[in-house]
Amino acid sequence: MNRGFDLVHRAAGILKNQNALAGSVVADRYQTLIHDASAQAANAGKLKPAIEHFVKVTESYRPGLFHCYDVADLPRTNNVLEQLFGSTRHHERRCTGRKVASPSLVLRGSVRMVAGLGTRARTYRGEELAPEDIESWRTVRIQLEHRRQTRVLRRRFRRNSVAYLHELEDILVKPALPT
């Protein structure tokens, strides 16, 4: 039983990273811990399945586990991110009076979420809001407009069902090969 507690406490100590080490150093130390745990699993008795599960789950999370040590202000847990997104959703519902997320948040969320979360940190002047890379800004605008157009096309039947059905008939009746 003590082996299990020791393993968990060692993992917590490494992930806490009190010495503010780089992500690669933390990853190396954690990999050593996983290697040690795998070696101990054979002699762990009843804890063997638990240790093997711990190793398996940790390995599955490994690719994204250590970014938080290299990126400033990146939360170490999903809980903090979930709280940010949840509070954004809450404020959106309060502003609109809706009980669910508004269609515009779903449609333009990739831009609105970043803008909403970014403005919490500080206030921006107008000059700072101008895009530095116009081409990437245009690309984002085109993607957002494409998503909007896709959503608009879904309403065609409700708006004018007769015209929509005639359009479908024209497509189906059109000969497959040119004459």
Backbone as JSON Lines, residues from 0, in Angstrom:
{"i":0,"aa":"M","n":[0.82,-1.2,0.0],"ca":[0.0,0.0,0.0],"c":[0.86,1.26,0.0]}
{"i":1,"aa":"N","n":[1.95,1.2,0.77],"ca":[2.85,2.35,0.83],"c":[3.47,2.66,-0.52]}
{"i":2,"aa":"R","n":[3.7,1.61,-1.35],"ca":[4.25,1.84,-2.68],"c":[3.33,2.73,-3.51]}
{"i":3,"aa":"G","n":[2.06,2.46,-3.42],"ca":[1.09,3.25,-4.17],"c":[1.09,4.71,-3.74]}
{"i":4,"aa":"F","n":[1.1,4.93,-2.41],"ca":[1.13,6.3,-1.9],"c":[2.44,7.0,-2.29]}
{"i":5,"aa":"D","n":[3.55,6.27,-2.18],"ca":[4.84,6.85,-2.55],"c":[4.85,7.26,-4.02]}
{"i":6,"aa":"L","n":[4.29,6.42,-4.86],"ca":[4.24,6.7,-6.3],"c":[3.42,7.95,-6.58]}
{"i":7,"aa":"V","n":[2.27,8.04,-5.96],"ca":[1.4,9.21,-6.17],"c":[2.05,10.47,-5.63]}
{"i":8,"aa":"H","n":[2.68,10.41,-4.48],"ca":[3.33,11.58,-3.89],"c":[4.54,12.02,-4.73]}
{"i":9,"aa":"R","n":[5.29,11.05,-5.25],"ca":[6.42,11.4,-6.12],"c":[5.91,12.1,-7.39]}
{"i":10,"aa":"A","n":[4.84,11.55,-7.98],"ca":[4.27,12.16,-9.19],"c":[3.79,13.57,-8.9]}
{"i":11,"aa":"A","n":[3.1,13.75,-7.78],"ca":[2.61,15.09,-7.42],"c":[3.76,16.07,-7.21]}
{"i":12,"aa":"G","n":[4.82,15.6,-6.59],"ca":[5.97,16.47,-6.36],"c":[6.64,16.89,-7.66]}
{"i":13,"aa":"I","n":[6.75,15.96,-8.6],"ca":[7.35,16.29,-9.9],"c":[6.47,17.28,-10.64]}
{"i":14,"aa":"L","n":[5.17,17.03,-10.68],"ca":[4.25,17.89,-11.42],"c":[4.08,19.26,-10.76]}
{"i":15,"aa":"K","n":[4.26,19.34,-9.46],"ca":[4.16,20.63,-8.78],"c":[5.25,21.59,-9.25]}
{"i":16,"aa":"N","n":[6.43,21.03,-9.53],"ca":[7.53,21.78,-10.12],"c":[7.86,23.05,-9.33]}
{"i":17,"aa":"Q","n":[8.18,22.88,-8.07],"ca":[8.46,24.03,-7.2],"c":[9.72,24.78,-7.62]}
{"i":18,"aa":"N","n":[10.64,24.13,-8.32],"ca":[11.87,24.79,-8.76],"c":[11.71,25.5,-10.1]}
{"i":19,"aa":"A","n":[10.51,25.51,-10.65],"ca":[10.2,26.16,-11.93],"c":[11.14,25.68,-13.04]}
{"i":20,"aa":"L","n":[11.26,24.37,-13.16],"ca":[12.1,23.77,-14.2],"c":[11.39,23.83,-15.55]}
{"i":21,"aa":"A","n":[12.16,23.7,-16.61],"ca":[11.59,23.69,-17.96],"c":[10.74,22.43,-18.16]}
{"i":22,"aa":"G","n":[9.82,22.5,-19.1],"ca":[8.93,21.37,-19.38],"c":[9.67,20.11,-19.74]}
{"i":23,"aa":"S","n":[10.76,20.22,-20.49],"ca":[11.52,19.02,-20.9],"c":[12.15,18.34,-19.69]}
{"i":24,"aa":"V","n":[12.61,19.11,-18.71],"ca":[13.21,18.53,-17.49],"c":[12.13,17.83,-16.67]}
{"i":25,"aa":"V","n":[10.98,18.47,-16.54],"ca":[9.87,17.86,-15.8],"c":[9.44,16.58,-16.5]}
{"i":26,"aa":"A","n":[9.36,16.62,-17.83],"ca":[8.97,15.43,-18.6],"c":[9.97,14.29,-18.39]}
{"i":27,"aa":"D","n":[11.27,14.6,-18.38],"ca":[12.29,13.58,-18.16],"c":[12.16,12.97,-16.77]}
{"i":28,"aa":"R","n":[11.97,13.82,-15.76],"ca":[11.82,13.31,-14.39],"c":[10.57,12.43,-14.27]}
{"i":29,"aa":"Y","n":[9.5,12.87,-14.93],"ca":[8.26,12.09,-14.86],"c":[8.41,10.77,-15.6]}
{"i":30,"aa":"Q","n":[9.17,10.78,-16.71],"ca":[9.4,9.54,-17.45],"c":[10.2,8.56,-16.59]}
{"i":31,"aa":"T","n":[11.14,9.06,-15.81],"ca":[11.89,8.2,-14.89],"c":[10.95,7.58,-13.86]}
{"i":32,"aa":"L","n":[10.03,8.4,-13.35],"ca":[9.03,7.89,-12.4],"c":[8.19,6.78,-13.03]}
{"i":33,"aa":"I","n":[7.75,6.99,-14.26],"ca":[6.92,5.99,-14.96],"c":[7.72,4.71,-15.17]}
{"i":34,"aa":"H","n":[8.98,4.86,-15.54],"ca":[9.84,3.69,-15.73],"c":[9.98,2.92,-14.41]}
{"i":35,"aa":"D","n":[10.22,3.64,-13.31],"ca":[10.33,3.01,-11.99],"c":[9.02,2.32,-11.61]}
{"i":36,"aa":"A","n":[7.9,2.96,-11.89],"ca":[6.6,2.38,-11.55],"c":[6.36,1.1,-12.34]}
{"i":37,"aa":"S","n":[6.74,1.12,-13.62],"ca":[6.57,-0.09,-14.44],"c":[7.41,-1.23,-13.89]}
{"i":38,"aa":"A","n":[8.62,-0.92,-13.43],"ca":[9.49,-1.95,-12.85],"c":[8.92,-2.46,-11.53]}
{"i":39,"aa":"Q","n":[8.31,-1.6,-10.73],"ca":[7.76,-2.0,-9.44],"c":[6.46,-2.79,-9.6]}
{"i":40,"aa":"A","n":[5.77,-2.61,-10.71],"ca":[4.45,-3.24,-10.88],"c":[4.53,-4.76,-10.77]}
{"i":41,"aa":"A","n":[5.64,-5.35,-11.25],"ca":[5.77,-6.81,-11.21],"c":[5.77,-7.35,-9.79]}
{"i":42,"aa":"N","n":[6.31,-6.59,-8.85],"ca":[6.4,-7.05,-7.45],"c":[5.38,-6.37,-6.55]}
{"i":43,"aa":"A","n":[4.36,-5.73,-7.11],"ca":[3.44,-4.94,-6.3],"c":[2.26,-5.72,-5.75]}
{"i":44,"aa":"G","n":[2.12,-6.97,-6.11],"ca":[1.02,-7.78,-5.59],"c":[-0.34,-7.26,-6.01]}
{"i":45,"aa":"K","n":[-1.19,-6.92,-5.01],"ca":[-2.55,-6.45,-5.31],"c":[-2.56,-5.1,-6.02]}
{"i":46,"aa":"L","n":[-1.5,-4.32,-5.88],"ca":[-1.45,-3.0,-6.5],"c":[-1.02,-3.05,-7.97]}
{"i":47,"aa":"K","n":[-0.64,-4.23,-8.45],"ca":[-0.14,-4.34,-9.82],"c":[-1.13,-3.76,-10.84]}
{"i":48,"aa":"P","n":[-2.43,-4.13,-10.81],"ca":[-3.36,-3.55,-11.81],"c":[-3.48,-2.03,-11.69]}
{"i":49,"aa":"A","n":[-3.44,-1.52,-10.46],"ca":[-3.55,-0.07,-10.27],"c":[-2.33,0.66,-10.82]}
{"i":50,"aa":"I","n":[-1.15,0.12,-10.57],"ca":[0.07,0.76,-11.06],"c":[0.12,0.68,-12.59]}
{"i":51,"aa":"E","n":[-0.26,-0.47,-13.15],"ca":[-0.28,-0.59,-14.61],"c":[-1.28,0.39,-15.22]}
{"i":52,"aa":"H","n":[-2.41,0.57,-14.57],"ca":[-3.41,1.53,-15.06],"c":[-2.86,2.95,-14.98]}
{"i":53,"aa":"F","n":[-2.2,3.27,-13.87],"ca":[-1.58,4.59,-13.7],"c":[-0.58,4.86,-14.81]}
{"i":54,"aa":"V","n":[0.26,3.9,-15.11],"ca":[1.27,4.05,-16.16],"c":[0.59,4.23,-17.52]}
{"i":55,"aa":"K","n":[-0.42,3.42,-17.79],"ca":[-1.11,3.48,-19.09],"c":[-1.8,4.83,-19.29]}
{"i":56,"aa":"V","n":[-2.52,5.3,-18.28],"ca":[-3.23,6.57,-18.39],"c":[-2.25,7.72,-18.52]}
{"i":57,"aa":"T","n":[-1.18,7.69,-17.72],"ca":[-0.18,8.76,-17.79],"c":[0.45,8.82,-19.17]}
{"i":58,"aa":"E","n":[0.76,7.68,-19.75],"ca":[1.35,7.66,-21.09],"c":[0.38,8.22,-22.13]}
{"i":59,"aa":"S","n":[-0.91,8.0,-21.95],"ca":[-1.87,8.53,-22.92],"c":[-1.98,10.05,-22.84]}
{"i":60,"aa":"Y","n":[-1.75,10.62,-21.64],"ca":[-1.81,12.07,-21.48],"c":[-0.47,12.75,-21.77]}
{"i":61,"aa":"R","n":[0.59,11.98,-21.88],"ca":[1.95,12.5,-21.98],"c":[2.14,13.59,-23.05]}
{"i":62,"aa":"P","n":[1.61,13.46,-24.27],"ca":[1.91,14.48,-25.29],"c":[1.51,15.91,-24.89]}
{"i":63,"aa":"G","n":[0.47,16.09,-24.14],"ca":[0.04,17.44,-23.79],"c":[0.22,17.8,-22.33]}
{"i":64,"aa":"L","n":[0.94,16.97,-21.61],"ca":[1.0,17.13,-20.16],"c":[1.98,18.2,-19.69]}
{"i":65,"aa":"F","n":[2.99,18.52,-20.47],"ca":[4.07,19.36,-19.95],"c":[4.17,20.74,-20.61]}
{"i":66,"aa":"H","n":[3.22,21.1,-21.47],"ca":[3.25,22.42,-22.11],"c":[3.12,23.55,-21.09]}
{"i":67,"aa":"C","n":[2.39,23.29,-20.03],"ca":[2.12,24.34,-19.05],"c":[3.39,24.84,-18.37]}
{"i":68,"aa":"Y","n":[4.47,24.07,-18.41],"ca":[5.71,24.5,-17.77],"c":[6.53,25.42,-18.68]}
{"i":69,"aa":"D","n":[6.23,25.42,-19.97],"ca":[6.98,26.23,-20.92],"c":[6.22,27.49,-21.36]}
{"i":70,"aa":"V","n":[4.9,27.48,-21.22],"ca":[4.07,28.61,-21.66],"c":[3.6,29.37,-20.43]}
{"i":71,"aa":"A","n":[3.96,30.64,-20.38],"ca":[3.58,31.45,-19.22],"c":[2.06,31.58,-19.13]}
{"i":72,"aa":"D","n":[1.53,31.52,-17.94],"ca":[0.11,31.71,-17.64],"c":[-0.81,30.63,-18.22]}
{"i":73,"aa":"L","n":[-0.26,29.53,-18.71],"ca":[-1.1,28.43,-19.17],"c":[-1.47,27.59,-17.95]}
{"i":74,"aa":"P","n":[-2.76,27.43,-17.69],"ca":[-3.17,26.68,-16.49],"c":[-2.67,25.24,-16.53]}
{"i":75,"aa":"R","n":[-2.34,24.71,-15.38],"ca":[-1.82,23.35,-15.31],"c":[-2.91,22.29,-15.34]}
{"i":76,"aa":"T","n":[-4.13,22.68,-15.08],"ca":[-5.22,21.7,-15.06],"c":[-6.33,22.12,-15.99]}
{"i":77,"aa":"N","n":[-7.12,21.16,-16.4],"ca":[-8.29,21.46,-17.22],"c":[-9.34,22.2,-16.41]}
{"i":78,"aa":"N","n":[-9.31,22.07,-15.09],"ca":[-10.31,22.72,-14.26],"c":[-10.32,24.23,-14.47]}
{"i":79,"aa":"V","n":[-9.13,24.82,-14.54],"ca":[-9.03,26.26,-14.7],"c":[-9.58,26.67,-16.08]}
{"i":80,"aa":"L","n":[-9.23,25.89,-17.1],"ca":[-9.75,26.18,-18.45],"c":[-11.26,26.02,-18.49]}
{"i":81,"aa":"E","n":[-11.76,24.96,-17.88],"ca":[-13.21,24.74,-17.85],"c":[-13.92,25.87,-17.13]}
{"i":82,"aa":"Q","n":[-13.32,26.39,-16.06],"ca":[-13.92,27.52,-15.35],"c":[-13.96,28.76,-16.24]}
{"i":83,"aa":"L","n":[-12.89,28.98,-17.01],"ca":[-12.88,30.12,-17.93],"c":[-13.98,30.0,-18.97]}
{"i":84,"aa":"F","n":[-14.06,28.83,-19.61],"ca":[-15.08,28.64,-20.64],"c":[-16.48,28.66,-20.04]}
{"i":85,"aa":"G","n":[-16.61,28.08,-18.85],"ca":[-17.91,28.09,-18.2],"c":[-18.37,29.49,-17.84]}
{"i":86,"aa":"S","n":[-17.45,30.32,-17.36],"ca":[-17.83,31.69,-17.02],"c":[-18.17,32.49,-18.27]}
{"i":87,"aa":"T","n":[-17.47,32.21,-19.37],"ca":[-17.81,32.88,-20.63],"c":[-19.21,32.48,-21.07]}
{"i":88,"aa":"R","n":[-19.51,31.2,-20.98],"ca":[-20.85,30.72,-21.35],"c":[-21.91,31.34,-20.44]}
{"i":89,"aa":"H","n":[-21.6,31.43,-19.15],"ca":[-22.53,32.02,-18.19],"c":[-22.81,33.49,-18.54]}
{"i":90,"aa":"H","n":[-21.75,34.26,-18.81],"ca":[-21.94,35.67,-19.15],"c":[-22.7,35.83,-20.46]}
{"i":91,"aa":"E","n":[-22.44,34.95,-21.41],"ca":[-23.16,34.98,-22.69],"c":[-24.66,34.75,-22.45]}
{"i":92,"aa":"R","n":[-24.98,33.79,-21.61],"ca":[-26.4,33.53,-21.32],"c":[-27.03,34.69,-20.58]}
{"i":93,"aa":"R","n":[-26.28,35.3,-19.65],"ca":[-26.83,36.43,-18.9],"c":[-27.09,37.62,-19.82]}
{"i":94,"aa":"C","n":[-26.19,37.86,-20.76],"ca":[-26.33,39.01,-21.66],"c":[-27.49,38.82,-22.64]}
{"i":95,"aa":"T","n":[-27.66,37.6,-23.12],"ca":[-28.67,37.36,-24.15],"c":[-30.01,36.91,-23.59]}
{"i":96,"aa":"G","n":[-30.02,36.44,-22.35],"ca":[-31.25,35.92,-21.77],"c":[-31.55,34.49,-22.2]}
{"i":97,"aa":"R","n":[-30.64,33.88,-22.93],"ca":[-30.85,32.51,-23.39],"c":[-30.45,31.51,-22.3]}
{"i":98,"aa":"K","n":[-31.03,30.33,-22.37],"ca":[-30.67,29.29,-21.44],"c":[-29.56,28.39,-22.0]}
{"i":99,"aa":"V","n":[-29.34,28.47,-23.3],"ca":[-28.3,27.69,-23.95],"c":[-27.37,28.65,-24.69]}
{"i":100,"aa":"A","n":[-26.28,28.13,-25.2],"ca":[-25.32,28.98,-25.92],"c":[-26.0,29.58,-27.15]}
{"i":101,"aa":"S","n":[-25.69,30.83,-27.43],"ca":[-26.29,31.49,-28.58],"c":[-25.66,30.95,-29.86]}
{"i":102,"aa":"P","n":[-26.44,30.96,-30.95],"ca":[-25.89,30.47,-32.23],"c":[-24.64,31.24,-32.66]}
{"i":103,"aa":"S","n":[-24.57,32.51,-32.33],"ca":[-23.39,33.28,-32.74],"c":[-22.15,32.83,-31.98]}
{"i":104,"aa":"L","n":[-22.31,32.39,-30.74],"ca":[-21.16,31.87,-30.0],"c":[-20.69,30.57,-30.62]}
{"i":105,"aa":"V","n":[-21.64,29.75,-31.02],"ca":[-21.29,28.49,-31.67],"c":[-20.63,28.78,-33.02]}
{"i":106,"aa":"L","n":[-21.17,29.73,-33.76],"ca":[-20.7,30.03,-35.1],"c":[-19.36,30.76,-35.09]}
{"i":107,"aa":"R","n":[-19.21,31.71,-34.2],"ca":[-18.0,32.54,-34.18],"c":[-17.18,32.34,-32.9]}
{"i":108,"aa":"G","n":[-17.36,31.21,-32.26],"ca":[-16.71,30.95,-30.99],"c":[-15.2,31.0,-31.03]}
{"i":109,"aa":"S","n":[-14.62,30.58,-32.16],"ca":[-13.16,30.57,-32.24],"c":[-12.59,31.98,-32.13]}
{"i":110,"aa":"V","n":[-13.37,32.97,-32.48],"ca":[-12.92,34.36,-32.38],"c":[-13.45,35.0,-31.11]}
{"i":111,"aa":"R","n":[-14.72,34.78,-30.81],"ca":[-15.34,35.44,-29.66],"c":[-14.77,34.96,-28.33]}
{"i":112,"aa":"M","n":[-14.47,33.67,-28.23],"ca":[-13.91,33.16,-26.98],"c":[-12.55,33.77,-26.72]}
{"i":113,"aa":"V","n":[-11.72,33.83,-27.74],"ca":[-10.38,34.4,-27.57],"c":[-10.49,35.88,-27.22]}
{"i":114,"aa":"A","n":[-11.37,36.6,-27.91],"ca":[-11.54,38.02,-27.63],"c":[-12.08,38.25,-26.22]}
{"i":115,"aa":"G","n":[-13.05,37.45,-25.82],"ca":[-13.63,37.61,-24.49],"c":[-12.64,37.3,-23.39]}
{"i":116,"aa":"L","n":[-11.88,36.23,-23.57],"ca":[-10.91,35.88,-22.54],"c":[-9.73,36.84,-22.54]}
{"i":117,"aa":"G","n":[-9.35,37.34,-23.72],"ca":[-8.23,38.26,-23.8],"c":[-8.53,39.6,-23.17]}
{"i":118,"aa":"T","n":[-9.76,40.06,-23.28],"ca":[-10.09,41.37,-22.72],"c":[-10.27,41.34,-21.21]}
{"i":119,"aa":"R","n":[-10.33,40.16,-20.63],"ca":[-10.38,40.08,-19.17],"c":[-9.04,40.46,-18.56]}
{"i":120,"aa":"A","n":[-7.97,40.15,-19.29],"ca":[-6.63,40.4,-18.74],"c":[-6.31,41.89,-18.68]}
{"i":121,"aa":"R","n":[-6.71,42.63,-19.71],"ca":[-6.41,44.06,-19.73],"c":[-7.27,44.74,-20.77]}
{"i":122,"aa":"T","n":[-7.24,46.06,-20.77],"ca":[-7.98,46.86,-21.75],"c":[-7.06,47.17,-22.92]}
{"i":123,"aa":"Y","n":[-7.61,47.11,-24.14],"ca":[-6.82,47.35,-25.34],"c":[-7.21,48.68,-25.97]}
{"i":124,"aa":"R","n":[-6.22,49.36,-26.55],"ca":[-6.47,50.58,-27.31],"c":[-6.82,50.19,-28.74]}
{"i":125,"aa":"G","n":[-7.42,51.09,-29.47],"ca":[-7.82,50.83,-30.84],"c":[-6.68,50.41,-31.75]}
{"i":126,"aa":"E","n":[-5.51,51.04,-31.58],"ca":[-4.36,50.72,-32.42],"c":[-3.89,49.28,-32.2]}
{"i":127,"aa":"E","n":[-4.06,48.77,-30.98],"ca":[-3.61,47.42,-30.67],"c":[-4.52,46.36,-31.29]}
{"i":128,"aa":"L","n":[-5.74,46.75,-31.61],"ca":[-6.69,45.79,-32.15],"c":[-6.52,45.57,-33.65]}
{"i":129,"aa":"A","n":[-5.79,46.43,-34.31],"ca":[-5.55,46.27,-35.75],"c":[-4.71,45.02,-35.98]}
{"i":130,"aa":"P","n":[-5.12,44.17,-36.92],"ca":[-4.36,42.93,-37.15],"c":[-2.98,43.23,-37.73]}
{"i":131,"aa":"E","n":[-1.99,42.48,-37.27],"ca":[-0.64,42.63,-37.78],"c":[-0.48,41.91,-39.11]}
{"i":132,"aa":"D","n":[-1.11,40.76,-39.24],"ca":[-1.02,39.96,-40.46],"c":[-2.39,39.99,-41.14]}
{"i":133,"aa":"I","n":[-2.53,40.83,-42.13],"ca":[-3.82,41.03,-42.8],"c":[-4.29,39.75,-43.49]}
{"i":134,"aa":"E","n":[-3.36,39.0,-44.07],"ca":[-3.74,37.78,-44.79],"c":[-4.33,36.73,-43.84]}
{"i":135,"aa":"S","n":[-3.74,36.55,-42.67],"ca":[-4.31,35.58,-41.73],"c":[-5.65,36.07,-41.2]}
{"i":136,"aa":"W","n":[-5.79,37.38,-41.02],"ca":[-7.07,37.94,-40.6],"c":[-8.13,37.68,-41.67]}
{"i":137,"aa":"R","n":[-7.78,37.89,-42.95],"ca":[-8.72,37.62,-44.05],"c":[-9.09,36.14,-44.11]}
{"i":138,"aa":"T","n":[-8.13,35.28,-43.87],"ca":[-8.4,33.84,-43.87],"c":[-9.41,33.48,-42.79]}
{"i":139,"aa":"V","n":[-9.23,34.04,-41.6],"ca":[-10.19,33.78,-40.51],"c":[-11.57,34.31,-40.9]}
{"i":140,"aa":"R","n":[-11.62,35.5,-41.46],"ca":[-12.91,36.08,-41.88],"c":[-13.59,35.2,-42.93]}
{"i":141,"aa":"I","n":[-12.83,34.69,-43.88],"ca":[-13.39,33.81,-44.92],"c":[-13.93,32.53,-44.29]}
{"i":142,"aa":"Q","n":[-13.18,31.95,-43.35],"ca":[-13.65,30.74,-42.67],"c":[-14.94,31.0,-41.9]}
{"i":143,"aa":"L","n":[-15.0,32.12,-41.2],"ca":[-16.21,32.46,-40.46],"c":[-17.39,32.67,-41.4]}
{"i":144,"aa":"E","n":[-17.16,33.35,-42.52],"ca":[-18.24,33.58,-43.48],"c":[-18.7,32.27,-44.11]}
{"i":145,"aa":"H","n":[-17.77,31.37,-44.37],"ca":[-18.13,30.06,-44.92],"c":[-19.01,29.3,-43.93]}
{"i":146,"aa":"R","n":[-18.66,29.33,-42.66],"ca":[-19.49,28.67,-41.64],"c":[-20.87,29.31,-41.57]}
{"i":147,"aa":"R","n":[-20.91,30.64,-41.69],"ca":[-22.2,31.34,-41.65],"c":[-23.05,30.96,-42.86]}
{"i":148,"aa":"Q","n":[-22.44,30.9,-44.03],"ca":[-23.19,30.53,-45.24],"c":[-23.73,29.11,-45.15]}
{"i":149,"aa":"T","n":[-22.94,28.21,-44.6],"ca":[-23.4,26.83,-44.42],"c":[-24.63,26.8,-43.52]}
{"i":150,"aa":"R","n":[-24.6,27.61,-42.49],"ca":[-25.75,27.68,-41.57],"c":[-26.97,28.29,-42.25]}
{"i":151,"aa":"V","n":[-26.75,29.31,-43.09],"ca":[-27.86,29.94,-43.81],"c":[-28.51,28.95,-44.77]}
{"i":152,"aa":"L","n":[-27.7,28.15,-45.45],"ca":[-28.24,27.19,-46.41],"c":[-29.15,26.16,-45.75]}
{"i":153,"aa":"R","n":[-28.92,25.89,-44.49],"ca":[-29.77,24.92,-43.79],"c":[-31.19,25.43,-43.6]}
{"i":154,"aa":"R","n":[-31.4,26.74,-43.71],"ca":[-32.73,27.31,-43.49],"c":[-33.55,27.43,-44.77]}
{"i":155,"aa":"R","n":[-32.98,27.05,-45.9],"ca":[-33.68,27.27,-47.17],"c":[-35.05,26.6,-47.21]}
{"i":156,"aa":"F","n":[-35.15,25.37,-46.74],"ca":[-36.42,24.67,-46.82],"c":[-37.48,25.35,-45.96]}
{"i":157,"aa":"R","n":[-37.11,25.79,-44.77],"ca":[-38.08,26.45,-43.89],"c":[-38.54,27.79,-44.45]}
{"i":158,"aa":"R","n":[-37.65,28.5,-45.09],"ca":[-38.0,29.83,-45.6],"c":[-38.9,29.76,-46.82]}
{"i":159,"aa":"N","n":[-38.56,28.89,-47.76],"ca":[-39.35,28.78,-48.99],"c":[-39.25,27.35,-49.48]}
{"i":160,"aa":"S","n":[-40.1,26.5,-48.96],"ca":[-40.01,25.07,-49.27],"c":[-40.29,24.77,-50.73]}
{"i":161,"aa":"V","n":[-41.21,25.52,-51.35],"ca":[-41.56,25.26,-52.76],"c":[-40.35,25.55,-53.66]}
{"i":162,"aa":"A","n":[-39.69,26.68,-53.46],"ca":[-38.53,27.02,-54.28],"c":[-37.4,26.03,-54.03]}
{"i":163,"aa":"Y","n":[-37.24,25.61,-52.81],"ca":[-36.18,24.66,-52.5],"c":[-36.43,23.33,-53.21]}
{"i":164,"aa":"L","n":[-37.67,22.86,-53.18],"ca":[-37.99,21.59,-53.84],"c":[-37.86,21.69,-55.36]}
{"i":165,"aa":"H","n":[-38.23,22.85,-55.93],"ca":[-38.04,23.04,-57.37],"c":[-36.56,23.01,-57.74]}
{"i":166,"aa":"E","n":[-35.74,23.61,-56.91],"ca":[-34.29,23.6,-57.14],"c":[-33.75,22.18,-57.1]}
{"i":167,"aa":"L","n":[-34.22,21.38,-56.15],"ca":[-33.79,19.98,-56.08],"c":[-34.26,19.2,-57.31]}
{"i":168,"aa":"E","n":[-35.49,19.44,-57.76],"ca":[-35.99,18.76,-58.96],"c":[-35.14,19.12,-60.17]}
{"i":169,"aa":"D","n":[-34.78,20.38,-60.3],"ca":[-33.95,20.79,-61.43],"c":[-32.6,20.08,-61.43]}
{"i":170,"aa":"I","n":[-32.04,19.9,-60.26],"ca":[-30.76,19.21,-60.15],"c":[-30.91,17.74,-60.52]}
{"i":171,"aa":"L","n":[-31.98,17.11,-60.06],"ca":[-32.19,15.69,-60.33],"c":[-32.57,15.42,-61.77]}
{"i":172,"aa":"V","n":[-33.31,16.3,-62.39],"ca":[-33.79,16.09,-63.76],"c":[-32.69,16.41,-64.79]}
{"i":173,"aa":"K","n":[-31.75,17.22,-64.4],"ca":[-30.66,17.62,-65.3],"c":[-29.95,16.36,-65.81]}
{"i":174,"aa":"P","n":[-29.69,16.26,-67.1],"ca":[-28.99,15.06,-67.63],"c":[-27.57,14.97,-67.06]}
{"i":175,"aa":"A","n":[-27.13,13.75,-66.84],"ca":[-25.82,13.52,-66.24],"c":[-24.69,13.9,-67.2]}
{"i":176,"aa":"L","n":[-24.85,13.62,-68.49],"ca":[-23.82,13.94,-69.46],"c":[-24.33,15.03,-70.4]}
{"i":177,"aa":"P","n":[-23.45,15.9,-70.83],"ca":[-23.89,16.94,-71.78],"c":[-24.23,16.3,-73.12]}
{"i":178,"aa":"T","n":[-25.27,16.86,-73.79],"ca":[-25.69,16.3,-75.08],"c":[-25.09,17.06,-76.22]}
